[in-house]
Amino acid sequence: MNFSKTLIAVVALVTTAFSATQAQTTATATTLLPDDQLILVGGATGRTGFRIVQLLQQQGFRVRGMTRNRQRARETFGSDIEWFEADVRDP
């Protein structure tokens, strides 16, 4: 997986999702990333991050949410998201 292309695609998708219609979002997602791509969303338990996770899932993407506490994330947001436990502040 080419990280820079994926990052550009995710930024484009998120920008489109928040500023365009659902049809445009679908077209952008389909063009930029194949369905078998896994997208990691940092801050997935936050207000904006969780909304991004939902939008990506609605578009058919595999999503992994990054959180500092996997158990709390499962209890709060459910287990239909693949949770990855990490802290960006901890190298």
Backbone bond lengths (Angstrom), bond angles and torsions (degrees), N, CA, C in turn:
res aa  C-N    CA-C-N  psi(-1)  N-CA   C-N-CA  omega(-1)  CA-C   N-CA-C  phi
1 M - - - 1.443 - - 1.525 108.13 -
2 N 1.302 116.63 131.67 1.447 122.30 178.27 1.524 108.49 -85.94
3 F 1.327 116.03 109.85 1.470 121.54 -173.51 1.519 112.03 -60.10
4 S 1.332 118.38 -45.06 1.464 119.90 -176.12 1.522 111.44 -66.44
5 K 1.335 118.19 -38.60 1.462 120.02 177.39 1.519 110.87 -66.27
6 T 1.341 116.97 -38.87 1.454 120.93 178.84 1.523 110.47 -65.89
7 L 1.336 116.70 -43.58 1.457 120.67 179.37 1.522 110.74 -62.05
8 I 1.308 117.37 -44.81 1.462 121.00 178.07 1.525 110.01 -61.61
9 A 1.318 116.82 -41.89 1.457 120.69 -179.50 1.520 111.41 -64.42
10 V 1.334 117.39 -41.25 1.463 120.67 -179.79 1.519 110.16 -67.18
11 V 1.318 118.17 -42.71 1.463 120.84 178.21 1.519 109.76 -61.92
12 A 1.323 117.23 -43.14 1.464 120.45 178.53 1.520 110.87 -63.45
13 L 1.325 116.57 -41.50 1.456 120.95 -179.67 1.525 111.02 -64.28
14 V 1.316 116.96 -45.87 1.463 121.30 -179.11 1.521 110.27 -64.61
15 T 1.323 116.97 -43.92 1.463 120.61 178.68 1.516 110.26 -60.54
16 T 1.309 116.16 -44.89 1.458 120.62 179.52 1.520 111.02 -65.20
17 A 1.327 116.82 -40.65 1.456 120.57 -177.20 1.520 111.96 -62.88
18 F 1.317 116.94 -35.50 1.452 119.91 -177.74 1.525 113.25 -89.08
19 S 1.334 118.24 -14.09 1.457 119.22 -174.46 1.522 114.46 -123.79
20 A 1.326 118.26 5.01 1.460 119.98 -176.26 1.523 110.93 -138.51
21 T 1.301 115.18 178.59 1.458 120.08 179.57 1.511 110.97 -77.97
22 Q 1.333 116.56 167.26 1.468 121.79 179.80 1.528 110.48 -60.78
23 A 1.296 118.80 -37.40 1.468 121.71 -179.24 1.526 111.03 -63.78
24 Q 1.326 117.02 -41.08 1.458 120.06 178.70 1.520 110.47 -67.18
25 T 1.323 117.37 -38.43 1.453 121.21 178.75 1.520 110.34 -61.77
26 T 1.319 116.53 -44.73 1.458 120.85 179.68 1.519 110.56 -61.93
27 A 1.311 117.47 -43.86 1.456 120.88 -179.69 1.521 110.72 -63.53
28 T 1.312 117.75 -42.38 1.457 121.15 -179.96 1.523 110.51 -65.20
29 A 1.317 117.60 -45.87 1.462 121.45 -178.50 1.521 110.47 -61.98
30 T 1.305 117.62 -43.28 1.448 121.75 -178.22 1.520 110.64 -65.51
31 T 1.317 117.52 -36.92 1.448 121.71 -177.93 1.525 112.08 -73.59
32 L 1.331 117.89 -37.88 1.448 120.95 -169.90 1.522 115.28 -86.21
33 L 1.311 118.19 -37.26 1.463 120.10 -174.01 1.520 111.24 -136.30
34 P 1.321 117.25 135.27 1.466 118.64 173.58 1.528 110.20 -70.33
35 D 1.324 115.56 158.64 1.460 121.08 -176.61 1.523 114.06 -62.14
36 D 1.322 117.71 -22.38 1.461 119.16 -176.63 1.526 113.27 -86.45
37 Q 1.313 118.61 5.35 1.460 121.72 178.82 1.522 110.12 -78.21
38 L 1.327 115.55 139.86 1.451 122.05 176.25 1.522 107.65 -101.03
39 I 1.322 116.83 128.84 1.458 121.37 -178.37 1.524 108.59 -115.00
40 L 1.331 115.90 126.30 1.457 121.98 176.21 1.521 108.22 -93.86
41 V 1.327 116.27 126.80 1.456 121.24 178.46 1.520 108.41 -111.64
42 G 1.324 115.59 109.36 1.462 120.48 174.58 1.518 109.51 -72.90
43 G 1.311 116.82 143.90 1.465 119.95 -178.78 1.512 112.64 71.86
44 A 1.317 116.92 29.83 1.463 121.87 -174.18 1.524 113.89 -67.08
45 T 1.324 118.16 -15.59 1.465 119.77 178.80 1.521 112.15 -93.32
46 G 1.319 117.03 -3.10 1.463 120.67 176.26 1.516 110.63 -81.19
47 R 1.322 116.11 170.84 1.469 120.94 -177.51 1.523 111.66 -60.06
48 T 1.319 117.91 -50.82 1.459 121.09 -178.56 1.526 111.13 -73.36
49 G 1.331 116.78 -43.29 1.454 120.20 -179.57 1.513 113.15 -59.77
50 F 1.332 116.44 -42.13 1.463 119.03 -179.99 1.524 111.33 -67.61
51 R 1.321 116.65 -35.49 1.472 119.73 177.23 1.530 110.28 -65.52
52 I 1.316 116.36 -38.94 1.469 120.34 176.80 1.525 110.48 -62.89
53 V 1.336 116.90 -42.89 1.466 121.07 176.58 1.527 109.79 -57.53
54 Q 1.316 117.26 -46.91 1.465 120.86 -179.71 1.521 111.62 -61.22
55 L 1.323 117.42 -44.93 1.467 120.72 -179.78 1.527 111.41 -63.16
56 L 1.312 116.83 -42.77 1.460 119.85 178.98 1.529 111.40 -64.31
57 Q 1.327 117.34 -42.05 1.463 120.79 178.03 1.527 111.06 -63.61
58 Q 1.311 117.32 -39.53 1.472 120.69 178.16 1.526 111.09 -62.16
59 Q 1.327 116.21 -29.13 1.459 120.95 179.38 1.525 112.25 -84.40
60 G 1.333 117.21 -3.49 1.457 120.81 176.52 1.514 115.01 93.85
61 F 1.318 118.06 11.46 1.455 120.47 179.58 1.516 111.00 -84.77
62 R 1.334 115.29 149.70 1.464 121.15 170.89 1.516 106.81 -79.90
63 V 1.337 116.52 128.40 1.454 120.57 -175.00 1.519 109.81 -125.43
64 R 1.323 115.04 136.03 1.457 121.39 172.82 1.526 106.07 -117.86
65 G 1.326 116.27 124.64 1.455 120.96 179.89 1.514 111.24 -95.04
66 M 1.328 116.90 130.78 1.462 121.16 177.98 1.526 108.72 -94.28
67 T 1.321 115.21 132.23 1.449 121.77 -177.83 1.527 110.11 -145.73
68 R 1.311 116.71 157.49 1.464 119.79 176.65 1.525 111.48 -80.36
69 N 1.342 117.42 -21.89 1.462 120.91 -176.84 1.531 108.70 -137.67
70 R 1.328 115.92 98.42 1.464 121.63 -175.57 1.533 112.01 -61.26
71 Q 1.329 117.79 -43.11 1.464 121.05 -178.20 1.529 111.19 -63.14
72 R 1.323 117.07 -44.99 1.468 120.50 179.00 1.533 110.83 -64.89
73 A 1.332 116.66 -37.40 1.467 120.14 177.96 1.529 110.65 -63.78
74 R 1.334 116.90 -43.13 1.471 120.23 178.05 1.524 111.34 -62.34
75 E 1.334 116.05 -42.47 1.463 120.01 -179.45 1.526 111.49 -66.08
76 T 1.314 116.98 -37.69 1.461 121.34 -176.46 1.522 112.78 -82.54
77 F 1.335 117.43 -44.11 1.461 121.13 -171.02 1.524 114.42 -112.64
78 G 1.325 117.47 -5.51 1.459 120.22 177.25 1.514 113.32 97.35
79 S 1.307 114.99 168.09 1.465 120.71 -176.23 1.527 112.59 -101.36
80 D 1.338 118.18 8.98 1.461 119.89 177.92 1.531 111.53 -78.39
81 I 1.330 116.59 -5.56 1.457 122.59 174.56 1.525 107.15 -104.87
82 E 1.315 116.41 139.03 1.455 120.57 174.63 1.532 107.34 -80.52
83 W 1.321 116.98 114.58 1.465 121.41 -175.61 1.514 111.07 -96.96
84 F 1.328 116.60 136.83 1.452 124.70 177.66 1.520 107.47 -120.21
85 E 1.320 116.23 123.13 1.469 120.31 -176.30 1.526 110.45 -91.85
86 A 1.326 115.97 121.51 1.466 122.72 178.58 1.514 108.34 -163.33
87 D 1.314 115.34 162.81 1.454 121.17 177.25 1.511 107.66 -132.67
88 V 1.325 117.94 117.53 1.462 121.33 -176.96 1.523 111.79 -64.61
89 R 1.316 117.26 -17.23 1.463 121.33 179.50 1.530 111.69 -84.36
90 D 1.328 117.35 -8.40 1.460 122.18 -177.28 1.535 109.84 -111.64
91 P 1.330 117.41 101.08 1.469 119.25 -176.98 1.465 109.71 -69.91
